[in-house]
């Protein structure tokens, strides 16, 4: 799949109402498809991407219409090693569909899109979105493509929140659920880390409440937010390996302070690089979505038993991955999810990956996940 050029497709929607109550008009969903649907469309796998990922999961995509932030870093699919003939998500057997989030900046309607009611970019007027909104957004895509029930829904990290909520909010639409390094509610520590990122962007002098597209982007705030999050994605041992011995001075980001530490230099580089490929308003919408997430509330339930009752009735089959060095979604979070699934008599397999790469392991070490994913998907 790595040498195959793919194109982003778009589904126009007349309107979409978010859970917060606002209705968007004349919007679109950006998505990509890998593999072919069978005659009854029963071989489809829905894939949700992570926080700052995109719908471009496999192959090469050199450019997307109307997406100026599509840098060279994004041209290769983020899950190339997982998707393709004979791979974990075997395109000889399955059809994989990956949509871009509502509120994103890679083709789906978001804050940097034109509001048809004003003729101007949405900016601050773009509404808050929830994980349930992302699940509903995907349902609209599946309905348009004539897909009644998925073979599986898969999501790593924030995508795992979406995959779980898709299954609990739309239980008749899926059979298998695979969650990698994710959870079903947010921890206090994570909410605080996400709040720090929100403050970093909000307090950038160029943010202007979110209406900055004509006056200059809040690059410093977005870079700082990325640096805060990056600490949780990469294990400390991996930081040491990745940090360059050569100090790279980021003059536009610092004035008095002189960077003399390769680890500081590495983080500055990561933050600055991120600002060239992501929109601050989109980042805020997705971080807010993540920060406020609780699967029980998203489903309108009151207890884990109520949340997973429909999964038990529908015979859902879960595969849950933990990463023992994960500082973003701690292994205890997946353990709690698995405990509540089992208490609800839902079929679940829980596997712990031993890695020194931290949360990013699900991107970097396909050999630790692929055999189990492939078996789970192909098991009758």
Secondary structure, DSSP 8 states (H G I E B T S, - for coil): -TT-B---EEEEEEEEE-TTS-EEEEEEEEEEEES---TTS-SEEEEE--TT--S--SSB----TT-TT--GGGSB-TTTTTEETTSSEETTT-EEEEE--TT-SSSSS-TTSB-TTTSSB-GGGS----HHHHHHHHHHHHHHTT--SEEEEEEETHHHHHHHHHHHHSGGGEEEEEEES--SB--HHHHHHHHHHHHHHHTSTT-GGG--TTT---HHHHHHHHHHHHHHHS-HHHHHHHS-SS----TTT-SS-----HHHHHHHHHHHHHHTT--HHHHHHHHHHHHT-BHHHHTT-SSHHHHTHHHHHHT-EEEEEEETT-SSS-HHHHHHHHHHHHHTT-EEEEEEE--SSGGGHHHH-GGGTHHHHHHHHH--
